[in-house]
Amino acid sequence: MSLNELYTARRTGPQYPNGNKTSDNRTAFQRDYDRIIFSSAFRRLQNKTQVFPLPGSVFVHNRLTHSLEVSSVGRSLGTLAGEFIAQKYASQLDANSQEFYRYSLHCVISAACLCHDIGNPAFGHSGEDAIASFFKENEIQLKHFFSEKEWADLVHFEGNANAIRFLTQQQNGKSEGGLMLTHSTLSAIAKYPCEAIASNTKILHRKKFGFFQSEKNIFQQVAQNTLMQIENPKPLIYKRHPFVWLVEAADDICYNIIDMEDAHRLHIIDHRDCMDIFLALVKELDNESLDKTKSKIDKISDKNDKVGYLRAKSISILVKKIIELYENNFEAILGGNFSEALFNIVKTKSQALQAIERFSTQYIYNNSAVVEIENAGYNVLSELLRHFVFPILKSEKSNAEKKALSLLPEQFQYENGTPYEQVLGVLDYISGMTDNYATELYRKIKGIEIGKIR
């Protein structure tokens, strides 16, 4: 695989004679980052649940702050990986590629990290479950409207595939090409580069799926222009792009470590226990710095600041471990012959990371407040789907059904489309909602709250 062809400045949407070059002093990959930051889809992440309910008297992470932190870690990983590639493979790189790996790879990774959750619905992962379950539970009434592959998209609804749609789709009245990101950034978020019918929970890059049938052609163009290798044409399966591993690792580092910090702020974990787990992590992975770390935290009196310092130290250590693994396995990654998440490799050798995982599963992800918001979100999104999906598929609609669909904004209405396209319009609307907006609309539809004019 040629390192000179793993990246491209080519974008989705219309192509121009000058190759999309502009007088802008930013690189194409810096512009990707800025386009994501200023997009409405990204801004809406500020009111989408990460783990703990929003809002509360104690500040915890939401999807937006999580994405910003993942992007920060991704930038560090991209910088280190770019320096490694530029040095070790200098003889294989042309001048443009030398510049890309030294000065632009970190922009691609940070931009991809920034939008890795942009397709996730409200209420955390229960939002994804609610959408998939709605179609499974109503299979008898709905399945006949769709092809086998289209139905697989719906009953396995996936935020990763939805991110590709959010970033590339042209909605009614909107610009062609969506955010018009480079194919490099899009390939870097494709953790599961296969279609829904090819998903297999036992295989890392097929554990979920990465694109809907509606974006299959776009994804094929992205894959072709970034040298992604086809593993199987029917059903369509690609091997992961080498940049994906860094984006995935940045996400894994952040949610494993930062969820513990949130749990500490919410008093779900005792201060001393939290400190002990983080110190055990430092001891296991960077023992030489343990005494210096202890000396540093002894000088800090604020409990939250102590944990914050250890969180930062833990992330720094994990970044170094991930890069070490990435460098040592780069040939296998480049050849599409690597099959285990980098963070998981570190975790198998770390009792502290395993302790964090056990604690998170028992006390964070099954905390009553978390479970309550998941249940509430499940019910809210299920009702919103019921309100829109059944009417939109009817050829003859009652007045009540017409009224129901009048609440669907014009940009999401594809009246001349296939049933699949029309339902995806509904999903675009619902999956893009914030927690608050979805809850408010649910209350109005159910008659719980009426008479207010926005």
FIDREN-905443 format. One line per field, with one value per residue (C-alpha): residue in three letters; z, y, x; residue number from 0. Coordinates in pm, 1 decimal. Layout:
res = c(Ala / ...);
Z = c(Z / ...);
Y = c(Y / ...);
X = c(X / ...);
n = c(NUM / ...);
! end
This chain:
res = c(Met / Ser / Leu / Asn / Glu / Leu / Tyr / Thr / Ala / Arg / Arg / Thr / Gly / Pro / Gln / Tyr / Pro / Asn / Gly / Asn / Lys / Thr / Ser / Asp / Asn / Arg / Thr / Ala / Phe / Gln / Arg / Asp / Tyr / Asp / Arg / Ile / Ile / Phe / Ser / Ser / Ala / Phe / Arg / Arg / Leu / Gln / Asn / Lys / Thr / Gln / Val / Phe / Pro / Leu / Pro / Gly / Ser / Val / Phe / Val / His / Asn / Arg / Leu / Thr / His / Ser / Leu / Glu / Val / Ser / Ser / Val / Gly / Arg / Ser / Leu / Gly / Thr / Leu / Ala / Gly / Glu / Phe / Ile / Ala / Gln / Lys / Tyr / Ala / Ser / Gln / Leu / Asp / Ala / Asn / Ser / Gln / Glu / Phe / Tyr / Arg / Tyr / Ser / Leu / His / Cys / Val / Ile / Ser / Ala / Ala / Cys / Leu / Cys / His / Asp / Ile / Gly / Asn / Pro / Ala / Phe / Gly / His / Ser / Gly / Glu / Asp / Ala / Ile / Ala / Ser / Phe / Phe / Lys / Glu / Asn / Glu / Ile / Gln / Leu / Lys / His / Phe / Phe / Ser / Glu / Lys / Glu / Trp / Ala / Asp / Leu / Val / His / Phe / Glu / Gly / Asn / Ala / Asn / Ala / Ile / Arg / Phe / Leu / Thr / Gln / Gln / Gln / Asn / Gly / Lys / Ser / Glu / Gly / Gly / Leu / Met / Leu / Thr / His / Ser / Thr / Leu / Ser / Ala / Ile / Ala / Lys / Tyr / Pro / Cys / Glu / Ala / Ile / Ala / Ser / Asn / Thr / Lys / Ile / Leu / His / Arg / Lys / Lys / Phe / Gly / Phe / Phe / Gln / Ser / Glu / Lys / Asn / Ile / Phe / Gln / Gln / Val / Ala / Gln / Asn / Thr / Leu / Met / Gln / Ile / Glu / Asn / Pro / Lys / Pro / Leu / Ile / Tyr / Lys / Arg / His / Pro / Phe / Val / Trp / Leu / Val / Glu / Ala / Ala / Asp / Asp / Ile / Cys / Tyr / Asn / Ile / Ile / Asp / Met / Glu / Asp / Ala / His / Arg / Leu / His / Ile / Ile / Asp / His / Arg / Asp / Cys / Met / Asp / Ile / Phe / Leu / Ala / Leu / Val / Lys / Glu / Leu / Asp / Asn / Glu / Ser / Leu / Asp / Lys / Thr / Lys / Ser / Lys / Ile / Asp / Lys / Ile / Ser / Asp / Lys / Asn / Asp / Lys / Val / Gly / Tyr / Leu / Arg / Ala / Lys / Ser / Ile / Ser / Ile / Leu / Val / Lys / Lys / Ile / Ile / Glu / Leu / Tyr / Glu / Asn / Asn / Phe / Glu / Ala / Ile / Leu / Gly / Gly / Asn / Phe / Ser / Glu / Ala / Leu / Phe / Asn / Ile / Val / Lys / Thr / Lys / Ser / Gln / Ala / Leu / Gln / Ala / Ile / Glu / Arg / Phe / Ser / Thr / Gln / Tyr / Ile / Tyr / Asn / Asn / Ser / Ala / Val / Val / Glu / Ile / Glu / Asn / Ala / Gly / Tyr / Asn / Val / Leu / Ser / Glu / Leu / Leu / Arg / His / Phe / Val / Phe / Pro / Ile / Leu / Lys / Ser / Glu / Lys / Ser / Asn / Ala / Glu / Lys / Lys / Ala / Leu / Ser / Leu / Leu / Pro / Glu / Gln / Phe / Gln / Tyr / Glu / Asn / Gly / Thr / Pro / Tyr / Glu / Gln / Val / Leu / Gly / Val / Leu / Asp / Tyr / Ile / Ser / Gly / Met / Thr / Asp / Asn / Tyr / Ala / Thr / Glu / Leu / Tyr / Arg / Lys / Ile / Lys / Gly / Ile / Glu / Ile / Gly / Lys / Ile / Arg);
Z = c(0.0 / -101.6 / 180.0 / -85.1 / -171.3 / 175.0 / 187.8 / -44.6 / -37.8 / -258.7 / -100.4 / -121.5 / -334.2 / -657.0 / -780.5 / -930.4 / -1208.9 / -968.0 / -750.3 / -471.4 / -409.6 / -266.8 / -160.8 / 199.7 / 400.1 / 579.7 / 450.6 / 326.2 / 646.7 / 873.1 / 688.9 / 768.3 / 1138.9 / 1112.9 / 907.6 / 1171.5 / 1460.5 / 1301.4 / 1190.4 / 1357.2 / 1391.9 / 1601.7 / 1816.0 / 1896.8 / 2066.6 / 2363.2 / 2462.3 / 2388.9 / 2673.7 / 2690.7 / 2996.6 / 3283.8 / 3256.9 / 3148.9 / 3288.3 / 3657.5 / 3941.8 / 3887.9 / 3545.2 / 3362.2 / 3005.9 / 2718.2 / 2361.3 / 2265.3 / 2546.5 / 2495.9 / 2123.3 / 2191.2 / 2434.8 / 2197.6 / 1929.1 / 2158.1 / 2229.1 / 1859.4 / 1767.8 / 1995.4 / 1846.7 / 1492.1 / 1556.4 / 1696.5 / 1425.6 / 1153.2 / 1282.5 / 1294.6 / 937.8 / 799.3 / 956.6 / 911.9 / 560.4 / 433.5 / 129.4 / 21.0 / 54.8 / -206.4 / -102.3 / -60.9 / 156.7 / 376.2 / 438.8 / 495.2 / 755.2 / 940.6 / 938.6 / 838.9 / 962.3 / 1308.5 / 1149.9 / 983.6 / 1305.8 / 1522.0 / 1270.3 / 1250.2 / 1630.7 / 1643.8 / 1434.7 / 1538.2 / 1744.3 / 1522.1 / 1402.9 / 1750.6 / 1850.9 / 2178.6 / 2511.2 / 2458.8 / 2316.6 / 2419.9 / 2134.9 / 1884.0 / 2050.4 / 2042.3 / 1666.9 / 1585.8 / 1821.8 / 1676.6 / 1339.2 / 1487.0 / 1696.2 / 1397.2 / 1142.1 / 1025.6 / 936.6 / 795.9 / 649.8 / 316.2 / 225.1 / 207.8 / 38.8 / 249.4 / 267.3 / 346.2 / 623.2 / 769.1 / 792.1 / 993.1 / 1235.0 / 1309.8 / 1315.8 / 1389.0 / 1487.6 / 1295.0 / 968.2 / 1054.2 / 1095.9 / 735.2 / 629.7 / 840.0 / 698.4 / 330.7 / 262.0 / 73.1 / 253.6 / 80.2 / 21.0 / 154.4 / -12.0 / -220.3 / -45.0 / 310.9 / 501.5 / 200.7 / 409.3 / 257.0 / 189.0 / 425.1 / 725.9 / 629.9 / 592.1 / 934.3 / 1113.0 / 935.4 / 1223.4 / 1067.5 / 688.4 / 576.7 / 495.4 / 753.6 / 619.3 / 659.7 / 1027.7 / 1261.7 / 1634.3 / 1653.1 / 1404.0 / 1509.5 / 1185.2 / 1126.5 / 1482.2 / 1356.1 / 1013.8 / 864.2 / 595.1 / 495.7 / 149.5 / 73.6 / 116.2 / -29.8 / -351.2 / -162.7 / 71.5 / -223.5 / -365.8 / -30.0 / -0.9 / -355.0 / -309.6 / 18.5 / -89.2 / 140.6 / 57.5 / -41.4 / 169.3 / 1.4 / -274.0 / -197.3 / 68.5 / 57.2 / 321.4 / 337.4 / 559.2 / 795.6 / 684.4 / 881.3 / 1028.9 / 1193.4 / 1462.9 / 1602.8 / 1610.7 / 1783.0 / 2039.2 / 2121.9 / 2186.7 / 2397.1 / 2610.2 / 2678.6 / 2773.1 / 2990.4 / 3185.6 / 3184.9 / 3286.3 / 3608.7 / 3664.0 / 3618.0 / 3859.3 / 4114.2 / 4078.4 / 4127.6 / 4434.2 / 4268.7 / 4344.4 / 4668.5 / 4632.6 / 4776.1 / 4558.1 / 4245.8 / 4337.2 / 4404.1 / 4067.2 / 3875.1 / 4075.8 / 4006.7 / 3636.2 / 3656.5 / 3845.8 / 3590.3 / 3272.8 / 3377.3 / 3711.2 / 3674.7 / 3704.4 / 4006.4 / 4277.3 / 4084.6 / 4033.0 / 4403.6 / 4493.8 / 4258.5 / 4394.8 / 4755.1 / 4676.8 / 4557.1 / 4823.2 / 4607.1 / 4561.4 / 4213.0 / 4104.2 / 4235.4 / 4026.8 / 3731.2 / 3744.1 / 3757.4 / 3470.1 / 3260.2 / 3360.5 / 3274.9 / 2931.3 / 2861.7 / 2954.1 / 2742.5 / 2440.5 / 2461.9 / 2494.0 / 2199.1 / 1975.1 / 2071.9 / 1966.1 / 1647.9 / 1545.3 / 1629.1 / 1434.6 / 1156.6 / 876.5 / 977.6 / 1010.0 / 671.2 / 512.9 / 670.8 / 877.2 / 1226.1 / 1418.6 / 1776.8 / 1906.7 / 2032.2 / 2363.1 / 2427.4 / 2388.3 / 2659.1 / 2877.9 / 2868.7 / 3037.6 / 3285.6 / 3602.8 / 3666.1 / 3331.6 / 3393.0 / 3735.1 / 3570.3 / 3325.9 / 3603.2 / 3811.0 / 3512.6 / 3418.1 / 3769.5 / 3909.4 / 3619.6 / 3324.5 / 3558.4 / 3787.6 / 3846.1 / 3698.7 / 3383.6 / 3348.3 / 3404.1 / 3125.1 / 2894.9 / 2963.1 / 2922.4 / 2599.7 / 2466.3 / 2522.0 / 2386.2 / 2060.1 / 2010.8 / 2031.9 / 1794.8 / 1542.2 / 1570.2 / 1514.1 / 1184.2 / 1030.8 / 995.2 / 834.9 / 596.0 / 446.0 / 375.0 / 23.7 / 149.1 / 463.1 / 704.4 / 815.9 / 1147.5 / 970.1 / 749.1 / 1060.3 / 1216.6 / 916.1 / 905.8 / 1208.1 / 994.9 / 866.5 / 488.9 / 466.2 / 585.9 / 354.2 / 46.9 / -90.7 / -427.4 / -276.2 / -208.6 / 126.5 / 239.4 / 149.4 / 316.8 / 638.9 / 638.8 / 624.0 / 944.2 / 1102.0 / 999.6 / 1189.3 / 1499.3 / 1531.8 / 1502.5 / 1795.5 / 2128.0 / 2447.2 / 2537.9 / 2195.2 / 2166.0 / 2513.5 / 2441.4 / 2113.4 / 2279.2 / 2552.6 / 2294.3 / 2074.2 / 2375.1 / 2497.7 / 2820.0 / 2733.0 / 2500.9 / 2409.4 / 2392.7 / 2078.2 / 2004.4);
Y = c(0.0 / 336.8 / 589.3 / 860.4 / 757.9 / 706.0 / 1063.3 / 1312.0 / 1668.1 / 1561.4 / 1645.9 / 1528.6 / 1744.8 / 1930.0 / 1923.0 / 2229.1 / 2264.9 / 2392.4 / 2082.2 / 2264.6 / 2489.1 / 2828.9 / 3142.5 / 3039.8 / 2999.3 / 2697.2 / 2346.9 / 2138.9 / 1934.8 / 2239.6 / 2353.0 / 2015.7 / 2082.2 / 2431.0 / 2317.4 / 2060.7 / 2306.8 / 2560.1 / 2307.7 / 2295.1 / 1916.0 / 1957.8 / 2232.7 / 2010.5 / 1765.5 / 2004.9 / 1880.5 / 1512.6 / 1273.4 / 1116.0 / 895.3 / 1093.0 / 1285.2 / 1649.5 / 1906.3 / 1881.2 / 2083.4 / 1912.1 / 1958.3 / 1631.5 / 1559.1 / 1572.6 / 1456.7 / 1790.4 / 1812.0 / 1444.5 / 1504.6 / 1804.7 / 1602.9 / 1307.4 / 1552.2 / 1686.9 / 1337.6 / 1251.3 / 1553.0 / 1426.2 / 1077.2 / 1215.5 / 1434.0 / 1146.0 / 903.1 / 1158.7 / 1214.9 / 839.1 / 781.1 / 1079.8 / 957.9 / 581.2 / 584.2 / 896.3 / 716.5 / 612.3 / 953.4 / 1225.5 / 1590.6 / 1640.2 / 1333.0 / 1438.8 / 1763.0 / 1588.0 / 1342.3 / 1601.0 / 1886.4 / 1765.7 / 1411.5 / 1546.0 / 1773.7 / 1476.1 / 1273.0 / 1561.7 / 1648.1 / 1284.2 / 1263.7 / 1581.9 / 1430.0 / 1063.7 / 1092.3 / 1337.8 / 1069.8 / 952.7 / 1023.6 / 1178.5 / 990.6 / 805.8 / 456.4 / 392.1 / 627.1 / 390.7 / 94.6 / 272.8 / 329.4 / -24.1 / -179.2 / 24.2 / -141.5 / -487.8 / -459.4 / -345.9 / -587.4 / -724.1 / -378.8 / -231.5 / -483.8 / -529.2 / -165.7 / -225.0 / -439.1 / -684.2 / -448.3 / -145.3 / -334.2 / -437.7 / -68.0 / 7.4 / -286.8 / -240.0 / 140.4 / 258.6 / 598.9 / 539.6 / 489.6 / 782.5 / 1002.6 / 934.5 / 1028.6 / 1346.4 / 1457.1 / 1379.7 / 1393.3 / 1674.6 / 1762.2 / 1950.3 / 2306.4 / 2242.5 / 2232.4 / 1932.2 / 1711.9 / 1789.3 / 1947.1 / 1876.5 / 1718.7 / 1560.3 / 1189.7 / 1156.1 / 1272.3 / 1056.5 / 743.6 / 807.7 / 770.6 / 446.3 / 203.6 / -51.0 / -22.1 / -262.4 / -263.4 / -373.6 / -723.8 / -795.1 / -699.0 / -964.0 / -895.6 / -1136.5 / -940.8 / -601.2 / -408.6 / -567.3 / -552.0 / -284.8 / -123.3 / 199.2 / 323.8 / 301.8 / 185.4 / 548.7 / 642.6 / 327.8 / 496.7 / 789.6 / 553.4 / 360.2 / 684.3 / 774.7 / 427.7 / 434.9 / 777.3 / 684.1 / 340.2 / 136.5 / -233.0 / -435.2 / -747.1 / -870.0 / -711.2 / -883.2 / -799.6 / -500.1 / -511.6 / -303.1 / -335.2 / -45.0 / 260.3 / 296.6 / 631.0 / 475.0 / 304.0 / 639.2 / 783.5 / 472.2 / 479.3 / 847.1 / 770.1 / 462.8 / 655.1 / 938.6 / 751.7 / 500.6 / 765.0 / 1062.3 / 867.0 / 793.5 / 1163.3 / 1233.2 / 950.3 / 1111.7 / 1451.5 / 1287.9 / 1095.8 / 761.0 / 659.1 / 748.3 / 998.7 / 765.3 / 474.3 / 692.3 / 811.8 / 456.8 / 330.9 / 612.9 / 574.8 / 200.1 / 283.4 / 513.3 / 246.4 / -23.9 / 173.3 / 434.1 / 330.7 / 564.0 / 865.5 / 735.8 / 917.1 / 1244.7 / 1203.2 / 1139.9 / 1440.5 / 1656.5 / 1554.7 / 1596.0 / 1966.5 / 1990.6 / 2035.2 / 2037.3 / 1685.0 / 1746.0 / 1898.6 / 1596.7 / 1365.4 / 1604.7 / 1588.1 / 1208.2 / 1200.4 / 1412.4 / 1197.3 / 877.6 / 1008.3 / 1114.6 / 769.6 / 594.7 / 813.3 / 698.7 / 333.0 / 356.5 / 517.4 / 252.6 / -17.3 / 169.8 / 197.7 / -165.0 / -294.9 / -37.7 / -280.9 / -510.6 / -213.1 / -83.6 / -422.4 / -466.2 / -760.0 / -620.3 / -719.9 / -590.0 / -240.8 / -78.4 / 25.4 / -329.8 / -456.8 / -215.6 / -311.0 / -684.4 / -610.4 / -355.0 / -459.5 / -93.3 / -50.8 / -373.2 / -240.0 / 79.1 / -128.2 / -338.5 / -32.5 / 152.8 / -139.1 / -194.1 / 156.0 / 403.0 / 246.5 / 74.8 / 374.7 / 439.9 / 791.5 / 657.5 / 373.2 / 612.1 / 845.9 / 547.6 / 418.9 / 763.3 / 820.0 / 483.4 / 568.7 / 923.2 / 823.3 / 523.3 / 746.3 / 1005.4 / 731.8 / 597.9 / 948.2 / 995.7 / 659.4 / 498.7 / 804.5 / 874.8 / 526.2 / 548.3 / 638.2 / 759.0 / 967.6 / 1075.0 / 1435.5 / 1339.0 / 1175.5 / 1480.0 / 1696.3 / 1463.6 / 1492.9 / 1870.9 / 1875.2 / 1726.1 / 2012.6 / 2051.5 / 1969.3 / 1614.3 / 1548.7 / 1335.8 / 1301.8 / 1165.7 / 926.2 / 555.9 / 437.7 / 387.7 / 744.5 / 886.9 / 693.7 / 802.0 / 1160.0 / 1093.5 / 936.0 / 1236.3 / 1458.9 / 1243.1 / 1133.2 / 1493.8 / 1608.5 / 1707.9 / 1542.5 / 1851.1 / 1902.2 / 1538.1 / 1546.9 / 1871.2 / 1742.8 / 1416.3 / 1605.8 / 1815.2 / 1519.7 / 1326.7 / 1626.8 / 1656.4 / 2010.9 / 2218.0 / 2576.1 / 2712.0 / 2884.3 / 2865.4);
X = c(0.0 / 143.3 / 170.7 / 148.2 / -208.3 / -360.2 / -483.2 / -647.9 / -779.9 / -1070.9 / -1406.1 / -1763.8 / -1990.3 / -1909.1 / -1550.6 / -1384.7 / -1125.7 / -859.4 / -888.6 / -1070.9 / -769.2 / -851.9 / -668.0 / -740.5 / -420.6 / -562.4 / -495.9 / -789.6 / -767.9 / -772.5 / -1084.2 / -1243.3 / -1197.5 / -1342.9 / -1643.3 / -1729.4 / -1686.2 / -1922.0 / -2185.6 / -2527.3 / -2500.0 / -2187.3 / -2338.0 / -2635.5 / -2398.1 / -2386.1 / -2730.2 / -2691.2 / -2620.1 / -2276.1 / -2336.6 / -2485.2 / -2815.4 / -2811.1 / -2829.5 / -2744.6 / -2602.4 / -2266.7 / -2111.0 / -2049.0 / -1949.1 / -2192.7 / -2136.7 / -1982.7 / -1726.5 / -1644.8 / -1586.3 / -1362.6 / -1152.7 / -1127.8 / -1016.8 / -745.0 / -612.5 / -643.3 / -432.4 / -153.9 / -174.8 / -179.8 / 123.8 / 328.3 / 215.3 / 290.5 / 643.3 / 700.0 / 578.0 / 770.3 / 1094.3 / 1075.5 / 934.4 / 1110.7 / 1250.5 / 899.2 / 737.0 / 721.0 / 752.1 / 376.9 / 348.2 / 639.1 / 456.9 / 123.2 / 248.8 / 454.3 / 205.5 / -144.0 / -206.5 / -287.4 / -549.7 / -718.2 / -720.9 / -843.8 / -1118.9 / -1230.0 / -1235.3 / -1438.7 / -1719.2 / -1696.5 / -2019.8 / -2204.3 / -2448.0 / -2546.8 / -2908.1 / -3020.1 / -3006.1 / -2680.1 / -2669.5 / -3028.7 / -3124.5 / -2965.9 / -3136.8 / -3473.2 / -3453.1 / -3339.3 / -3594.8 / -3882.1 / -3836.3 / -3781.2 / -4096.9 / -4301.0 / -4156.7 / -4492.6 / -4628.2 / -4307.1 / -4061.8 / -4240.5 / -4170.4 / -3794.0 / -3532.6 / -3332.1 / -3034.1 / -3249.3 / -3426.6 / -3089.8 / -2994.3 / -3307.5 / -3313.5 / -2942.4 / -2947.9 / -2598.0 / -2458.8 / -2137.3 / -2323.7 / -2547.2 / -2238.4 / -2137.3 / -2490.8 / -2496.6 / -2162.6 / -2223.9 / -2598.2 / -2768.1 / -3089.3 / -3368.6 / -3258.1 / -2905.7 / -2563.8 / -2459.8 / -2207.2 / -2317.6 / -2029.1 / -1805.0 / -1528.9 / -1220.8 / -1232.9 / -935.5 / -1135.5 / -1434.1 / -1221.4 / -1068.1 / -1405.0 / -1499.8 / -1442.9 / -1678.6 / -1631.4 / -1901.0 / -2271.9 / -2527.2 / -2585.9 / -2211.8 / -2190.3 / -2052.9 / -2008.9 / -1713.1 / -1500.0 / -1364.5 / -1407.6 / -1749.9 / -1883.9 / -2124.8 / -2155.9 / -2031.3 / -2269.1 / -2634.2 / -2736.3 / -2818.7 / -2450.6 / -2299.4 / -2185.4 / -2035.8 / -1853.2 / -1712.3 / -1573.7 / -1419.1 / -1266.6 / -1128.0 / -969.2 / -799.8 / -679.1 / -902.7 / -871.9 / -1178.9 / -1208.0 / -1524.8 / -1737.7 / -2071.4 / -2167.5 / -1937.6 / -1664.8 / -1349.0 / -1048.3 / -997.7 / -806.5 / -477.7 / -590.3 / -898.7 / -694.1 / -582.4 / -934.8 / -1067.2 / -785.6 / -846.7 / -1214.5 / -1133.0 / -884.0 / -1125.6 / -1438.4 / -1251.4 / -1063.2 / -1300.3 / -1610.7 / -1422.0 / -1362.3 / -1734.9 / -1817.9 / -1587.9 / -1754.8 / -2093.1 / -1964.6 / -2036.1 / -1678.8 / -1500.9 / -1217.7 / -955.0 / -1068.5 / -1054.0 / -704.5 / -586.6 / -708.8 / -539.0 / -215.5 / -221.4 / -247.7 / 55.9 / 249.9 / 169.3 / 234.7 / 493.4 / 642.2 / 939.6 / 710.2 / 515.4 / 715.6 / 705.4 / 330.0 / 270.3 / 482.4 / 278.1 / -62.1 / 60.1 / 95.8 / -266.4 / -534.5 / -848.3 / -985.0 / -1124.8 / -794.9 / -604.4 / -820.9 / -795.8 / -417.0 / -421.9 / -670.1 / -432.5 / -135.8 / -323.2 / -419.9 / -62.0 / 70.2 / -192.2 / -113.0 / 249.9 / 148.3 / -90.4 / 171.5 / 422.9 / 176.2 / 83.6 / 447.9 / 529.2 / 229.3 / 221.7 / 310.1 / 21.9 / -212.8 / -106.8 / -162.9 / -507.4 / -383.9 / -437.0 / -747.6 / -747.8 / -819.9 / -499.9 / -653.6 / -772.5 / -417.1 / -303.5 / -600.6 / -525.5 / -191.1 / -325.0 / -506.1 / -589.5 / -767.2 / -955.5 / -1056.4 / -1182.6 / -1385.6 / -1539.8 / -1623.1 / -1769.0 / -1990.8 / -2120.7 / -2147.9 / -2150.4 / -2332.4 / -2580.4 / -2623.8 / -2994.9 / -2979.4 / -2812.3 / -3062.7 / -3353.1 / -3242.6 / -3188.1 / -3538.8 / -3690.6 / -3499.8 / -3606.9 / -3972.8 / -3943.3 / -3775.1 / -4002.4 / -4309.4 / -4161.7 / -4086.7 / -4439.5 / -4576.3 / -4390.1 / -4294.8 / -4637.3 / -4804.7 / -4519.4 / -4543.9 / -4916.3 / -5025.2 / -5364.2 / -5328.9 / -5600.6 / -5625.8 / -5469.9 / -5176.8 / -5129.1 / -5124.1 / -4869.4 / -4640.0 / -4677.5 / -4444.8 / -4167.3 / -3947.3 / -3932.3 / -3563.7 / -3640.8 / -3934.7 / -3864.2 / -4215.0 / -4103.1 / -3851.7 / -3876.5 / -4017.6 / -3656.5 / -3561.9 / -3871.0 / -3807.4 / -3443.3 / -3569.4 / -3763.2 / -3454.9 / -3244.7 / -3485.1 / -3521.2 / -3158.9 / -3045.7 / -3258.4 / -3107.2 / -3230.5 / -3432.3 / -3587.2 / -3690.7 / -3844.0 / -4027.9 / -4171.7 / -4273.2 / -4461.8 / -4646.8 / -4738.8 / -4869.2 / -5070.0 / -4870.6 / -4773.4 / -4989.7 / -5065.5 / -4709.3 / -4586.7 / -4215.9);
n = c(0 / 1 / 2 / 3 / 4 / 5 / 6 / 7 / 8 / 9 / 10 / 11 / 12 / 13 / 14 / 15 / 16 / 17 / 18 / 19 / 20 / 21 / 22 / 23 / 24 / 25 / 26 / 27 / 28 / 29 / 30 / 31 / 32 / 33 / 34 / 35 / 36 / 37 / 38 / 39 / 40 / 41 / 42 / 43 / 44 / 45 / 46 / 47 / 48 / 49 / 50 / 51 / 52 / 53 / 54 / 55 / 56 / 57 / 58 / 59 / 60 / 61 / 62 / 63 / 64 / 65 / 66 / 67 / 68 / 69 / 70 / 71 / 72 / 73 / 74 / 75 / 76 / 77 / 78 / 79 / 80 / 81 / 82 / 83 / 84 / 85 / 86 / 87 / 88 / 89 / 90 / 91 / 92 / 93 / 94 / 95 / 96 / 97 / 98 / 99 / 100 / 101 / 102 / 103 / 104 / 105 / 106 / 107 / 108 / 109 / 110 / 111 / 112 / 113 / 114 / 115 / 116 / 117 / 118 / 119 / 120 / 121 / 122 / 123 / 124 / 125 / 126 / 127 / 128 / 129 / 130 / 131 / 132 / 133 / 134 / 135 / 136 / 137 / 138 / 139 / 140 / 141 / 142 / 143 / 144 / 145 / 146 / 147 / 148 / 149 / 150 / 151 / 152 / 153 / 154 / 155 / 156 / 157 / 158 / 159 / 160 / 161 / 162 / 163 / 164 / 165 / 166 / 167 / 168 / 169 / 170 / 171 / 172 / 173 / 174 / 175 / 176 / 177 / 178 / 179 / 180 / 181 / 182 / 183 / 184 / 185 / 186 / 187 / 188 / 189 / 190 / 191 / 192 / 193 / 194 / 195 / 196 / 197 / 198 / 199 / 200 / 201 / 202 / 203 / 204 / 205 / 206 / 207 / 208 / 209 / 210 / 211 / 212 / 213 / 214 / 215 / 216 / 217 / 218 / 219 / 220 / 221 / 222 / 223 / 224 / 225 / 226 / 227 / 228 / 229 / 230 / 231 / 232 / 233 / 234 / 235 / 236 / 237 / 238 / 239 / 240 / 241 / 242 / 243 / 244 / 245 / 246 / 247 / 248 / 249 / 250 / 251 / 252 / 253 / 254 / 255 / 256 / 257 / 258 / 259 / 260 / 261 / 262 / 263 / 264 / 265 / 266 / 267 / 268 / 269 / 270 / 271 / 272 / 273 / 274 / 275 / 276 / 277 / 278 / 279 / 280 / 281 / 282 / 283 / 284 / 285 / 286 / 287 / 288 / 289 / 290 / 291 / 292 / 293 / 294 / 295 / 296 / 297 / 298 / 299 / 300 / 301 / 302 / 303 / 304 / 305 / 306 / 307 / 308 / 309 / 310 / 311 / 312 / 313 / 314 / 315 / 316 / 317 / 318 / 319 / 320 / 321 / 322 / 323 / 324 / 325 / 326 / 327 / 328 / 329 / 330 / 331 / 332 / 333 / 334 / 335 / 336 / 337 / 338 / 339 / 340 / 341 / 342 / 343 / 344 / 345 / 346 / 347 / 348 / 349 / 350 / 351 / 352 / 353 / 354 / 355 / 356 / 357 / 358 / 359 / 360 / 361 / 362 / 363 / 364 / 365 / 366 / 367 / 368 / 369 / 370 / 371 / 372 / 373 / 374 / 375 / 376 / 377 / 378 / 379 / 380 / 381 / 382 / 383 / 384 / 385 / 386 / 387 / 388 / 389 / 390 / 391 / 392 / 393 / 394 / 395 / 396 / 397 / 398 / 399 / 400 / 401 / 402 / 403 / 404 / 405 / 406 / 407 / 408 / 409 / 410 / 411 / 412 / 413 / 414 / 415 / 416 / 417 / 418 / 419 / 420 / 421 / 422 / 423 / 424 / 425 / 426 / 427 / 428 / 429 / 430 / 431 / 432 / 433 / 434 / 435 / 436 / 437 / 438 / 439 / 440 / 441 / 442 / 443 / 444 / 445 / 446 / 447 / 448 / 449 / 450 / 451 / 452 / 453);
! end
